[in-house]
Amino acid sequence: MKQARKNGKTLGRVMKSNPSDKPSVIDVSTLHDWLQRPPQVSPFFLLDVRGKHELYGGHIAGATHLPVDSLREHVERLIPNKSTSVVVYCATGARSRHAAETLVELGYSSVARVEGGFSAWQAVAYSVSHTLISDSDTLLSEQQRERYSRHLNLPQFGEAEQRRLLDSRVLLLGLGGLGTPAALYLAAAGVGHLGLLDDDFVELSNLQRQILHATSRLGAHKVDSASGVLADLNRDVTTIPYKLRLDRSNIGGIFAEGWDVVIDGSDNYSTRYLVNDACYFHSIPLVHGSVHRFEGRVMTLHKGRGPCYRCVYSQPPPANLTQSCDEGGVLGVLPGVIGVLQATEAIKVILGLGEPLFGRLLTYDALSMQFHTLKVPRDPACSLCGENPTISTYIDYEDFCAPRSEA
């Protein structure tokens, strides 16, 4: 529960303010406030402990159903990491008291119950969902439990986390050296909705590093080439094709389509600045990656969590000082390393796991086989996210950036 605030207190502090043997108590307005925040900013598990018949009257969106009578039997499978913050509610508050005390008894360190329960939620006319609620016994099918079993064996990874991946949406910009390994591993991991954006076609020179494509698909559109491979890898994954090149006329509409993370595998500065600005305007986490010759870089950017791309590179370099991969070359395996790191960051952000590269730039030198991490502060003078921003709309950098080339 990082950085979420209610009346000056972080969400985590509210839930851990009581002695360890007693859960915290929150009201429905506090819960409503927490639910408005992005899950990667203030992650918590919302548990509906009412009986199954009570769900016909609706539930709070985002809740998972586990009846209080089944709590001891199933909760440790459902929420394996006992440091996960858990909020429980029932109809009026009585059963949630028992459920919260049971969770504390089982060793969960951050537990809160909702005073007044679902009745109090309805009394103040907060939104009620009538869609199918995730149930402790139906989060995953038996086939999915087998497919993702190595995930489910992890101590911080349960069926709820896998279900969150299956429900998530990641937009991949570019299906070249970076986007193709990222797409493969995200699909294998069960990220359920992958936006694939590229305007290019498969060429022979791509195949040294762009591992989703193949000799048999030379001349095919990269989006079609990638979609077929990903569908064959994992039928749980839906691909959303965009056979176009991003520009300021179309980026706003595409980025408004509810993405949890954007992975930037673009190969030119004009797109990188445009994507940075769009992610900032739409408050979408952005995982940036770049490669050149034997070196690669990764950083994760999110509004309010550190710098933006412009803080690191305030202006694009002049065209005569940059080299494309066509001109400078790139070691074929290098984009695989960086693309997989980008996929790893995306999964961490979606699930609220570990420490994403907010405010940090990771560099990799393949020749020396060394990684370095540099702290990158937000620039108060940044023209986009600084104290006195001057950028409030999309800018076309084509006239200032290096010519487009293959990553």
C-alpha positions as CSV (number, residue, x, y, z in Angstrom):
1,M,0.0,0.0,0.0
2,K,2.4,2.7,-1.3
3,Q,1.6,6.4,-1.3
4,A,-2.2,6.2,-1.4
5,R,-3.6,8.9,1.0
6,K,-6.7,9.5,2.9
7,N,-6.9,12.5,5.2
8,G,-3.1,12.7,5.1
9,K,-2.5,9.0,5.9
10,T,-1.1,6.4,3.6
11,L,-3.4,3.4,3.0
12,G,-0.8,1.1,4.5
13,R,-0.5,3.2,7.6
14,V,-4.3,3.1,8.1
15,M,-4.4,-0.7,7.8
16,K,-1.5,-1.3,10.1
17,S,-2.3,1.4,12.7
18,N,-3.9,-1.1,15.1
19,P,-2.0,-3.7,17.2
20,S,-1.1,-6.8,15.2
21,D,-3.8,-8.9,16.8
22,K,-6.6,-6.6,15.7
23,P,-7.7,-5.7,12.2
24,S,-8.4,-2.0,11.2
25,V,-11.8,-0.6,10.6
26,I,-12.6,1.7,7.6
27,D,-15.7,3.3,6.4
28,V,-17.2,3.0,2.9
29,S,-16.0,6.4,1.8
30,T,-12.4,5.4,2.6
31,L,-12.8,2.2,0.6
32,H,-14.3,4.1,-2.3
33,D,-11.3,6.5,-2.3
34,W,-8.8,3.6,-2.4
35,L,-10.7,1.9,-5.2
36,Q,-10.3,5.0,-7.4
37,R,-6.5,4.7,-7.3
38,P,-4.5,2.7,-9.9
39,P,-3.8,-0.8,-8.5
40,Q,0.0,-0.4,-9.0
41,V,-0.1,2.7,-6.7
42,S,-2.1,1.2,-3.9
43,P,-2.6,-2.5,-4.3
44,F,-5.0,-4.4,-2.0
45,F,-7.2,-7.5,-2.2
46,L,-10.9,-6.8,-1.8
47,L,-12.7,-9.8,-0.3
48,D,-16.5,-10.3,-0.3
49,V,-17.4,-12.8,2.5
50,R,-21.1,-12.9,2.0
51,G,-23.0,-16.0,1.0
52,K,-23.3,-16.8,-2.7
53,H,-27.1,-16.1,-2.8
54,E,-26.4,-12.5,-1.6
55,L,-24.4,-11.8,-4.8
56,Y,-27.6,-11.5,-6.9
57,G,-28.1,-8.1,-5.3
58,G,-24.8,-6.9,-6.7
59,H,-21.3,-6.4,-5.3
60,I,-18.5,-3.9,-5.1
61,A,-16.5,-3.9,-8.4
62,G,-13.1,-5.5,-8.1
63,A,-14.0,-7.9,-5.2
64,T,-13.3,-11.6,-5.1
65,H,-16.0,-13.8,-3.4
66,L,-15.0,-16.2,-0.6
67,P,-17.7,-17.0,1.9
68,V,-16.7,-16.6,5.5
69,D,-17.3,-20.3,6.2
70,S,-14.7,-21.2,3.5
71,L,-12.1,-18.7,4.6
72,R,-9.8,-20.9,6.6
73,E,-9.9,-23.6,3.9
74,H,-9.2,-21.5,0.8
75,V,-7.7,-18.1,1.7
76,E,-4.1,-19.2,1.7
77,R,-4.4,-20.6,-1.8
78,L,-6.2,-17.4,-2.9
79,I,-3.8,-15.0,-1.2
80,P,-0.5,-16.8,-0.6
81,N,1.5,-13.7,0.3
82,K,0.5,-12.8,3.9
83,S,1.9,-9.3,3.6
84,T,-0.7,-8.5,1.0
85,S,-3.2,-5.8,2.2
86,V,-6.7,-7.3,2.5
87,V,-10.0,-5.5,2.9
88,V,-13.1,-7.6,3.7
89,Y,-16.8,-6.7,3.6
90,C,-20.1,-8.5,4.2
91,A,-23.7,-7.4,4.2
92,T,-23.7,-5.2,7.4
93,G,-20.3,-5.7,9.0
94,A,-20.8,-8.6,11.5
95,R,-19.4,-11.4,9.3
96,S,-16.5,-9.2,8.1
97,R,-15.4,-8.7,11.7
98,H,-15.1,-12.5,12.1
99,A,-13.4,-12.8,8.7
100,A,-10.9,-10.1,9.5
101,E,-10.0,-11.6,12.9
102,T,-9.5,-15.0,11.2
103,L,-7.1,-13.4,8.7
104,V,-5.1,-11.8,11.4
105,E,-5.0,-15.2,13.3
106,L,-3.8,-16.9,10.1
107,G,-0.8,-14.4,9.9
108,Y,-2.0,-11.7,7.5
109,S,-0.3,-8.5,8.6
110,S,-2.4,-5.9,6.9
111,V,-6.2,-6.4,7.3
112,A,-9.1,-4.0,7.4
113,R,-12.9,-4.6,7.5
114,V,-15.5,-2.3,6.1
115,E,-17.9,-0.8,8.7
116,G,-21.5,-1.3,7.7
117,G,-20.6,-3.5,4.8
118,F,-22.4,-3.6,1.5
119,S,-25.5,-2.0,3.0
120,A,-23.5,1.1,3.9
121,W,-22.0,1.1,0.5
122,Q,-25.5,1.1,-1.1
123,A,-26.8,3.7,1.4
124,V,-24.5,6.4,0.0
125,A,-25.3,5.4,-3.6
126,Y,-21.9,4.2,-4.6
127,S,-21.7,2.3,-7.8
128,V,-22.7,-1.4,-7.6
129,S,-21.6,-4.1,-10.1
130,H,-23.9,-6.8,-11.3
131,T,-21.3,-8.6,-13.5
132,L,-20.1,-12.0,-12.6
133,I,-17.9,-11.8,-9.6
134,S,-14.6,-13.7,-9.4
135,D,-15.1,-16.6,-7.0
136,S,-12.4,-18.4,-5.0
137,D,-13.3,-21.7,-6.8
138,T,-13.6,-20.3,-10.3
139,L,-10.7,-17.8,-10.6
140,L,-9.0,-20.2,-12.9
141,S,-10.0,-23.3,-14.8
142,E,-8.3,-26.6,-14.2
143,Q,-6.5,-26.3,-17.5
144,Q,-5.3,-22.8,-16.5
145,R,-4.1,-24.0,-13.1
146,E,-1.9,-26.5,-15.0
147,R,-0.7,-24.0,-17.6
148,Y,0.3,-21.4,-15.0
149,S,1.3,-23.9,-12.2
150,R,4.9,-22.5,-12.0
151,H,3.4,-19.1,-11.3
152,L,1.1,-20.5,-8.7
153,N,4.0,-22.2,-6.9
154,L,5.6,-18.8,-6.2
155,P,5.1,-17.5,-2.6
156,Q,3.9,-14.1,-3.8
157,F,1.7,-15.4,-6.6
158,G,-1.7,-17.0,-6.3
159,E,-4.8,-17.5,-8.4
160,A,-5.9,-14.0,-7.9
161,E,-2.6,-12.6,-9.3
162,Q,-2.9,-14.9,-12.3
163,R,-6.5,-13.8,-12.8
164,R,-5.4,-10.2,-12.7
165,L,-2.8,-10.9,-15.5
166,L,-5.5,-12.6,-17.5
167,D,-7.8,-9.6,-17.1
168,S,-5.0,-7.1,-17.9
169,R,-4.3,-5.0,-21.0
170,V,-0.8,-4.2,-22.3
171,L,-0.1,-2.2,-25.4
172,L,3.1,-3.1,-27.3
173,L,4.5,-0.3,-29.5
174,G,6.6,-1.9,-32.3
175,L,6.9,-5.6,-33.2
176,G,10.7,-5.5,-33.8
177,G,13.7,-6.5,-31.7
178,L,12.2,-5.4,-28.4
179,G,8.5,-5.9,-28.9
180,T,8.7,-9.5,-30.2
181,P,10.4,-11.1,-27.1
182,A,8.3,-9.0,-24.8
183,A,5.1,-10.1,-26.6
184,L,6.1,-13.8,-26.4
185,Y,6.8,-13.8,-22.7
186,L,3.7,-11.7,-21.8
187,A,1.5,-14.1,-23.8
188,A,3.2,-17.1,-22.2
189,A,2.6,-15.5,-18.8
190,G,-1.1,-15.1,-19.5
191,V,-1.4,-11.4,-20.0
192,G,-4.9,-11.6,-21.5
193,H,-5.1,-8.7,-23.9
194,L,-2.1,-7.6,-26.0
195,G,-2.4,-4.5,-28.2
196,L,0.0,-5.0,-31.2
197,L,0.9,-1.8,-33.0
198,D,3.2,-1.7,-36.0
199,D,2.9,-0.4,-39.6
200,D,5.7,-2.5,-41.1
201,F,6.2,-5.8,-42.9
202,V,8.6,-8.7,-42.2
203,E,11.9,-8.4,-44.0
204,L,14.8,-10.8,-44.2
205,S,17.1,-8.4,-42.2
206,N,14.6,-8.5,-39.3
207,L,15.1,-12.2,-38.6
208,Q,18.5,-11.8,-36.9
209,R,16.7,-10.5,-33.8
210,Q,12.9,-10.2,-34.2
211,I,12.0,-13.7,-32.9
212,L,8.2,-13.7,-33.5
213,H,8.7,-13.6,-37.2
214,A,10.0,-16.3,-39.6
215,T,11.3,-16.9,-43.1
216,S,7.9,-18.4,-44.1
217,R,6.3,-15.1,-43.4
218,L,8.6,-12.7,-45.3
219,G,6.4,-9.9,-46.7
220,A,3.6,-10.4,-44.2
221,H,2.4,-7.6,-42.0
222,K,4.2,-7.8,-38.7
223,V,0.9,-7.5,-36.8
224,D,-0.4,-10.6,-38.6
225,S,2.8,-12.5,-38.2
226,A,2.9,-11.9,-34.5
227,S,-0.8,-12.5,-33.9
228,G,-0.7,-16.0,-35.4
229,V,2.3,-17.1,-33.2
230,L,0.8,-15.7,-30.0
231,A,-2.6,-17.3,-30.7
232,D,-0.9,-20.7,-31.1
233,L,1.2,-20.1,-27.9
234,N,-1.7,-19.3,-25.6
235,R,-5.5,-19.3,-26.4
236,D,-6.1,-17.3,-23.3
237,V,-4.6,-14.3,-25.0
238,T,-6.6,-11.9,-27.2
239,T,-4.5,-9.7,-29.6
240,I,-5.8,-6.3,-30.6
241,P,-4.2,-5.2,-33.9
242,Y,-3.2,-1.7,-34.9
243,K,-1.7,-1.7,-38.4
244,L,-0.6,1.9,-38.3
245,R,2.1,4.3,-37.2
246,L,1.5,6.4,-34.2
247,D,1.2,10.2,-34.7
248,R,-0.5,13.0,-32.8
249,S,-3.7,12.5,-34.7
250,N,-4.4,8.9,-33.5
251,I,-2.4,8.4,-30.3
252,G,-5.0,10.0,-28.0
253,G,-7.8,7.6,-29.1
254,I,-5.6,4.5,-28.9
255,F,-4.3,5.4,-25.4
256,A,-7.8,6.1,-24.1
257,E,-8.7,2.4,-24.6
258,G,-7.9,1.3,-21.0
259,W,-4.3,0.0,-21.0
260,D,-2.7,-1.1,-17.8
261,V,0.9,-0.7,-19.2
262,V,2.5,0.5,-22.4
263,I,5.7,-1.1,-23.6
264,D,7.7,1.2,-25.9
265,G,9.8,-0.8,-28.3
266,S,9.9,2.1,-30.9
267,D,12.9,2.8,-32.9
268,N,12.9,6.6,-33.2
269,Y,13.0,9.6,-30.9
270,S,9.9,11.3,-32.3
271,T,7.7,8.3,-31.3
272,R,9.4,8.0,-27.9
273,Y,8.6,11.6,-27.0
274,L,5.0,11.3,-28.3
275,V,4.4,8.1,-26.3
276,N,5.9,9.6,-23.2
277,D,3.5,12.6,-23.4
278,A,0.5,10.3,-24.1
279,C,1.2,8.1,-21.1
280,Y,1.6,11.1,-18.9
281,F,-1.7,12.7,-20.1
282,H,-3.5,9.3,-19.6
283,S,-1.6,8.3,-16.4
284,I,-0.5,5.0,-17.9
285,P,2.7,3.3,-16.7
286,L,5.3,3.3,-19.5
287,V,8.2,0.8,-19.8
288,H,10.8,2.2,-22.1
289,G,13.5,0.2,-23.8
290,S,16.3,1.0,-26.3
291,V,19.2,-0.8,-27.8
292,H,22.3,0.2,-29.8
293,R,25.2,-2.0,-30.9
294,F,26.1,-3.9,-27.7
295,E,24.2,-1.8,-25.1
296,G,20.7,-1.5,-23.9
297,R,18.6,0.5,-21.5
298,V,15.3,0.1,-19.6
299,M,13.3,2.4,-17.4
300,T,9.7,2.5,-16.1
301,L,7.9,5.8,-16.0
302,H,4.6,6.7,-14.4
303,K,3.1,10.1,-13.6
304,G,3.7,10.9,-9.9
305,R,6.2,8.0,-9.4
306,G,9.4,9.7,-10.6
307,P,10.7,11.4,-13.8
308,C,9.2,11.2,-17.3
309,Y,11.2,10.6,-20.4
310,R,11.7,14.3,-21.0
311,C,13.3,14.6,-17.5
312,V,16.0,12.3,-18.7
313,Y,16.3,13.6,-22.3
314,S,14.9,17.1,-22.3
315,Q,15.3,17.4,-26.1
316,P,15.8,14.9,-28.9
317,P,19.4,14.8,-30.2
318,P,20.1,16.4,-33.6
319,A,19.7,13.9,-36.5
320,N,23.3,14.1,-37.5
321,L,24.4,12.8,-34.0
322,T,22.2,9.7,-34.0
323,Q,22.7,6.3,-35.7
324,S,20.0,3.9,-36.6
325,C,20.4,0.1,-36.2
326,D,20.8,0.0,-40.0
327,E,23.8,2.3,-39.7
328,G,25.3,1.3,-36.3
329,G,24.2,-2.3,-36.1
330,V,22.9,-4.3,-33.1
331,L,23.9,-7.6,-31.6
332,G,21.0,-10.0,-32.4
333,V,20.5,-11.3,-28.9
334,L,20.7,-7.9,-27.2
335,P,17.0,-6.9,-27.9
336,G,16.0,-10.2,-26.4
337,V,17.6,-9.3,-23.1
338,I,16.0,-5.8,-23.0
339,G,12.6,-6.9,-24.3
340,V,12.3,-9.6,-21.6
341,L,13.3,-7.0,-19.0
342,Q,10.5,-4.8,-20.3
343,A,8.0,-7.7,-20.0
344,T,9.2,-8.3,-16.5
345,E,8.6,-4.7,-15.5
346,A,5.1,-4.8,-17.0
347,I,4.1,-7.8,-15.0
348,K,5.5,-6.3,-11.8
349,V,3.6,-3.1,-12.4
350,I,0.3,-4.9,-13.1
351,L,0.6,-7.0,-10.0
352,G,2.2,-4.5,-7.7
353,L,5.2,-6.8,-7.2
354,G,8.7,-5.9,-6.2
355,E,10.3,-2.5,-7.1
356,P,9.7,-1.4,-10.7
357,L,12.3,0.9,-12.3
358,F,10.5,4.1,-11.2
359,G,13.2,6.8,-11.0
360,R,15.9,4.4,-12.1
361,L,17.6,3.8,-15.4
362,L,19.0,0.2,-16.0
363,T,21.8,-0.1,-18.4
364,Y,23.3,-3.3,-19.9
365,D,26.6,-3.8,-21.6
366,A,26.7,-7.1,-23.4
367,L,30.4,-7.1,-24.0
368,S,31.4,-6.7,-20.4
369,M,28.2,-8.6,-19.2
370,Q,27.5,-5.8,-16.7
371,F,24.3,-4.2,-15.5
372,H,24.2,-0.8,-13.8
373,T,21.4,1.1,-12.3
374,L,21.4,4.9,-12.2
375,K,19.0,7.0,-10.1
376,V,17.2,9.6,-12.2
377,P,15.3,12.4,-10.4
378,R,12.3,14.2,-11.7
379,D,13.4,17.5,-13.3
380,P,11.5,20.5,-11.7
381,A,12.1,22.4,-14.9
382,C,10.7,19.6,-17.1
383,S,8.4,21.1,-19.8
384,L,5.9,18.3,-19.3
385,C,5.9,17.2,-15.6
386,G,7.8,20.0,-14.0
387,E,6.6,22.8,-11.7
388,N,5.7,25.1,-14.6
389,P,4.8,22.8,-17.6
390,T,4.6,24.3,-21.0
391,I,3.4,21.2,-22.9
392,S,-0.3,20.5,-22.7
393,T,-1.0,18.8,-26.1
394,Y,0.8,16.5,-28.5
395,I,3.8,17.7,-30.4
396,D,5.1,16.3,-33.7
397,Y,8.9,15.9,-33.4
398,E,9.4,14.5,-36.9
399,D,11.3,17.6,-38.1
400,F,13.7,17.4,-35.2
401,C,14.4,13.7,-34.7
402,A,16.5,11.1,-36.4
403,P,15.0,9.2,-39.4
404,R,13.0,6.1,-38.7
405,S,14.9,2.8,-38.7
406,E,14.4,-0.8,-37.6
407,A,15.1,-1.6,-33.9
